[in-house]
Amino acid sequence: MIHRFAFPTTIHFGAGARKLVADHLKTHNVARPLVVTDRALSALPVFKAFLRELPGLDVAVFAEIWGNPIRSQVHTGKVAYKAHHADGVIGIGGGAALDVAKAIALIACHDGDILEYAWDHPAVRPIENPLPYFIALPTTAGTGSEVGRSSVISDDQTHIKKIIFSPALLAKTVFADPELTLDLPPLITAATGMDALTHNVESYLSPAYHPLCDGIAVEGVRIAAAALPIAVHNGHDIDARSAMMMCSMMGAIAFQKDLGATHSCAHALSTVADLHHGLANGIMIDHVMRFNLPAAAAKLAELAHVAGVPDGSTGSDESRASAFIAWLGKLKADIGIPARLSDYRGSRRVTKTDLGKLADIATADICHQTNPRPCNRGDFERIFVESF
């Protein structure tokens, strides 16, 4: 069954939702869409099958996206959009592809450099023109970028992430089809799933006032606690894949309330060592929650209850909060997320000499401004040292 609802984006949710795309675009007078995706996905049978499900449309593909999204990918995509004389954008992929797709839709009808539209640019440009019709199809369950109103793009040279934020970036319609995630390998499922879980946890812990987001975030944690291990260990369980896709969207909706220090640490790790964003969140979350415990014991205790953590419903707030943090560590071990930075075995390993630079970048990041416990540079340095 495919469900249709709006919050605020219209969402078609369920197995087979992707098959509705062609008729939907024709209804909205889109005839020449640019399909934006990443290099890896563009080579897979699932992507080629999706293109075959777009009869009657004159489609061009832009697939020059890899790693964390960068400025040059956006501007190369603008060239592809203009060359095709496109009249709409289909973003299909994980968070990087969807963020670049949003940015291409923006810069296709605006002048200047895409990073000049970042919220903190000293001469930030306004978004004045209507954007091309943009739809999104997620193929991972992590960032929730398909329902987000932001695009995170890095500078090619400094790798510093910049955030473009506007309701104008919201997809007109989302087609959330869990069948598109069935063949994700366990490590990607785990990393993206930890991203979704982190969004929900940090949104709930944020001291900002937004009870609507609190309710969504708490339910998102409940869903992830039950579904993430199943999705990792049995990737073709459509119920678990559906649950994680919903959890991902819920996290992205909830974090309009803002995030916390885990994300500041993750942004620093992506900048310095090019870590996958979800993996960086997964490595850091329990270490940051341990730092947060003195300021957020009651909320962490509630999350222990929601997640079904043993001993999560009895004892003091502090003991229940500690049980939740310990559960995060066990979850990481179960699904293959490194416990510590020194356990990460990527092509660019994090070393002790990186810790000072990581602390500098995390301190400059905006996300920790809504962390439940204020953080200064010394705090970040201790968190990175203790997580190493």
N, C-alpha and C positions, 0 to 999 in steps of 0.2 A: 504494500500500500504506500502511496506517495501522499504525504501531508503537505498542506499549503498554509503558511502563516506569515505574519509580518512583525518585525521587532527591531528597528522600523523597516528594515529591508524585507521585501517579499522573498520568501524562501520556499523552494520546492524540495522537500526532504524525503528521501527514501530510495531503496534500490531501484535503479532504472530511471532516476530523475534526469539524467543526462540526455535521454532520448527525447525530452521535451524541448530541447534548445532550438532546433531548426525552426519549428513552427512558431515558437515564441519570438524569435528574431524577425521572422517574416511579418508577424503581426505588428511589430514595432518598426516596420519599414527599414530594417537593416538588411542590406543585400551583399555588402562587401566587407565582412568583418576581418580584422587582423587577429589571429589566434596567437596569444603570447604564452610561451611555456619555457621550460628549461631544456638544456641539451640532453640530459639523461632521459627525461620523460619522452622527449620527441622521438627517441629511437625505440621506444617500447611498443609492443603490439597494442596495448590498451589505448595509447594515443592515436595510433593509426586507425584503430576501430572507431574512435570518437570522430575523427575527421570523416569517416564514411557515413556517419550518422548526421551529416549536415547537407543533405541533398538540396539542390536549388540555390545554394549560396556560393558566391565567388570568394573563396577563402584564400588568404595568404597566411603563412606561418612565420613568426619571429621566435627563434629558439636560442638566441645568443645570451643565455642567462646561465650562470654557474656560480656556486659559492654564495656568499652573502651579496645582496644586490648592490650595485655600484652605479655611479652617475653615468659613466660611458655607456652602460647597457641601455639606460633610459634614452639617451640621445640617439644611439644607433637604432633603437626601436622607433623613435619618432621618424627617422629617415624611411624605415620600412613602411610605416603607416602612410606617409605622404606618397611614397612610390606606388603603393597599391591603390591610392585614392580611396582609402578605407572610410567607412561610415559607422564603424563600431568596433569595440574591442571585446574579445573573449579571453579572459584570464583563466588558465587551467594549470594547476600544479600546486606546489607547496607555497609557503609564505613568501619566498623570494620571488617566484614567478608572479604571484598575485600583487605583491608590492610594486614590482616593475610595471605590471599591466596598468595599475592605477596611475602611476607616474607618467606612463606613455600617454594615457588618455588625457591627463592634465596638460602636458607640454605640447601635445599635438595641436592644441588650440590656444596656446599662450606663448609669448616671447620669452627670451632670456634663458638662463641656466636653471635646471630643475632644482638645484640646491638653494637658489634664491627664493624658493617658495617654502623653505623650512621655517618653522615658527620662530626660531631664534636667530634668523639671519638679521644682521644690523640694518639692512634695507629691504626687509621682506616684501615680496611682491604680492599684491592681492590676486585672488582667483576671481576673475571678472566674467569670463565667458562660459557659456554652457559647455559641459564636457560631452564627448561622444558617448553614445549608448554603450554601457559597460556591464557585462555579466561575469560572474565568477563561479568556477567549479573547483573546489578543493580536492586534492588527491592525497593529502595528509591530514591528520587530525592533531594539530598542534597550535599554530599561531592564531587560527580563527580569522585570518586576514580577510577572508571572504565577506565577513560582516563588519569589518573595522572601517573606521573613518580616517585612517592614517596610512602613510607609506613611509617605511624606514629605508633610506638610501644612504650609502656610504660614499665619502670622497675617495677617488681612486688612489690618491697618493697617501693621505693620512690614515685612511680606513676608519675615520671617525664617523659614527652613525649620526645622521640628521633626520629629524622627524617632520614630515609634511602632514599637517593635521587640518582637516576640513570636512564637514558633512558632504561637500561636493564630491568627495572621493568615494562615497558609499556606492557599492554596486547597485544597479537598478533592480537586479534580480539575482538570487543565488540558487544554483542547482546543486544541492548537497547529496551526492550519490555515494553511499558507503561502498558500493561495488568497485569504485575507482581506487580504493585503498587495500583491496584484498591481497595484492601481490607485494605490498611493501615488506621489505626484509625486517626481521625482528629488531635490529639495532635502530633503524629509522623509526619504527613504530614506538620503540621505547623512548627515544630522544624527543620525538614530537609529542608523545603522550605526556612526558614530564613537563614539557613546555605548557601544555594545556592545564595540567594540574597546578603548575606554579602560578599561572595567571589567576586561577580561581582562589588559591590560597592567599596570594599577595593582595588581591582586590579585597578580600574579606578582612584582612588585617589592617588595611589602610584606615587611618583615622578620619578620613573625609566622610561627610555625611551623605549616604545614598542607600537607604534601606532596600530599594528595588534591586540594586546591584548586589547587596549582601545576600538577599534571598537566592539570586541566580548563582552566585559564587559557592554558597554552601551546597546547593544541589549539584553543582559541577564537581565538587570534591567527592560527594557521595557516589556519583556516577563513575568517576575515574578510579576510585578505590576498588570498585567491583569489577570494572571492565578492562582496565589497562593490563593487568597480568594475563588475562585471557587473550586479549588482542595480540600480545607479544608472543605467547606460547602457541596459539592456534590462530594464525592470521586469517584463516578462511571462516572464522566464526562471524557470520554477518551481524548477529545481534551485538557482539562486543564491538565490532567495527562501527556499527551504527551509533552505539552509545558513546564511543570516543569522538566521533564526528560531532555529535551534539554537545559533548563536554567542551570540545574545542571552540565551538561557536559561543557557548555560554561564557567561557573564559574571556573571549574577546569583547563580548557585550559588557561583562562585569567590569573589565579594567578601564572603562571610561571613568570609573571611580578613582583610578590611578593604581600604581604598582608599588614596588618597594626595593629594598637593597639587593635582593637576589638578582633583579634585572640590572641594576647598576653593575654588579659584579660580572654578569653575563655579557653585558655590552663591552666591558673592558676586556674580557677574555676573547671575544670575537675580534676586537680591534688589534690586540697584541699577538694572538696566536691563531686567529681565523677559526676558532672553534664554532661548530654548529650551534646556533643560538639555543635550541632546545636542550642539547647535550650540556652546554654550559650552565643553564638553569638547573638541570638535573644534578650535576655535580655539586652545585653550590647551595641548593635549597635547605638541606638539613643543617648545614653550618651556619647559614644566616638565621634560620629559625632558632637555633641555640642562642645566638646573640640577641634575638628578639624576645626570648622567653620572659625576662623580667618586666617587659612593658606590655606583653600580650598574652599572659598566661590564660586568662578566661576564654579568649577567642581560640587559642590553640587547643584548649581543653574541649571546646565545642566541636572543633574539627576532629578530634580524636573520637568523640561519640559518633559523629556523622560518618566517619570512615570505617566504623566498626572495629576500632583498635582494641585488642584485649586490654582490660583495665582502663579503657577510655571513658567509662561511665561511672567509675567509683573513685574515691579519694579526693585529694585537694586539687584545685586548678593546676597547681604547679606539677603535681605528679602525673596528672592526665596529659598536660602539655608535654611533659618529658616523654610520655609514652607515645604521643603522636610523632615527636621528632625521631624517636627510636624506630617507629614504624616506617618513616620515610627512608631511613637507612636500610631497613630490611627490604623495602620495596625496590630500592635501587639495586641491591644485590640480586634480587630475584629476577629482574628484567635486564641486567647487564650494564647498568650505568656505573661508571667508576665511582668509588667511594670518595676518593680524594684527587686533587689535581695531579699529584705525583703518580697516580695510577693510570692517567690518560696516556694512550699510546698512539696518538695521531702523528702526522708527518711533521708537525711543528709542536714539539712538546713544551709545556710550561716548565720553566726552571726557577730556582730561587732568585736568580738575578732579575726576573720579570716582576717580582712581587711589588717593588716600589712603583714601577710604572703602572701596574694594574691598579694600585691604590690611588694614584693620581687621576687616572681616567675615571674610575668609579666615583671618586669624589666630585668630579666635574659633571657627572651624569645627573639628569633631572629626576630619575625615577625614585631615588632614595628620599626625595623631599617629602614623600608621603609614607615613608617607612614608619611603623609604630614606635620604633626607638630611634631617635636622631643619631645620625652617623657623621663623624668627621674623618679626616684622612687617617688619623691614628687608629680609629675603629676599623676602617677598611683594611689597613695593613695587618692588623691582628686577625681579622677574619680570613684573609688570604694566607697568612702564615699558618693558622690553625687548620685550614682546609688543605694545606699542601701535604 
